[in-house]
Amino acid sequence: MKKILFFLMIVGTVFAKENFTVFGASPPATYFLYSFNPKVIAGINYQFKQRELTFIDSSIAQLPVIGGWFGQGNTPNFETLLKVQPNLVLTWNYNNGYKPVDDKLKGLGFKTYGVNIATIDDYVHLYKEVGEVLRMQKRGERLSNYVRKALQKVQSVKEKVQVKKVVYYAEGVDGLLTECHASIHADLIEYVGAYNPHRCSNKIGYGRERITAEQLMLYDPDVIITQERSFYENIYKSQRFRDIKAVKNKAVYLIPSTPFSWFDRPPSFMKILGAQWLSSLLYTDLYPNKIEKDVDAFYQLFLNVKLNNKQIKQLLKDNNGNVLGF
């Protein structure tokens, strides 16, 4: 609270303007702003793909592409940023390493506000905190309350789990890139009460650690999840993976990714829905309601989109063409 009051004292009445704008210094920050109100976004980090535009305001694609600090070595187009002149830059930090970014922005004359996220639980207080900063307290409270209740539901399922399912997160076209159990890129696995067999601390800052096919067979996961469509479409044709439990039991799932990934890369508020999806997928008998209900409520609140049944089914398609919960 002291941080927020100090910040508001410094910026004065800048947010009293009806047309104040904020630039998210990385995609997670921009997505976060979008969940408050897309109209406050000053510019985007990259040109949105058509898939991403399916359920978001089309006007977002007309905003200037400023770039940002994300990926490996990307920086904004400072000329464009200076031309756009947002009232505030929101920086998004996972490991308290964003001081050079803040220093650069402040050196250019921009006001900045940094948020730090270590776990998905941080969204509960972040929505309240940034709601205060943006003078959108009611919106922030509403989003925070949703997150708190949704995550409490996921944790109540976790507490009832007696046998943890082993879940492997497959990355890369061959599925042999993955994330350490301690990585924020795969934290939902253990958050929902499952077990990530790749036990390690991150050796590479951006993750995506390579393992061998033999190692994957030794892991013998109950479930495999992936964002790589090519891997997902070919896994059942692979002779070397045919004896893995998840393959034998048809338990390989493509992670929903519209408009943004529900699980990882880039991380976003969609992980809140992803936690519910993964919990319901792994522990269907323990999950208290049909996941379709959660998808509908989430899209209405966070994206201002009312889905029809066909759209919900399309979002939740599994590898058999069936729909979870139906």
Buried (B, 14 or more C-beta within 10 A) or exposed (E): EEEBEEBBEEBEEEBEEEEBBBBBBBBBBBBBBBBBBBBBBBBBBBEBEEEBBBBBBEEBBEBBBBBBBBEEEEEBBEEEBEEBEBBBBBBBBBEEEBEEBBEBBEEEEBBBBBBBBEEBBBBBBBBBBBBBBBBBEEBBBBBBEBBBEBBEBBBEBBEEBEEBBBBBBBBBEBBBBBBBBBBBBBBBBBBBBBBBBBEEEBEEEEBBBEBEBEEBBEBBBBBBBBBBEEBBEBBEEBEEBEEBBBBEEEBBBBBBBBBBBBBBBBBBBBBBBBBBBBBBBBBEEBBEEBBBEBBBBBBEBBBBBEBEEEBBBBBBBBBEEEBBBE
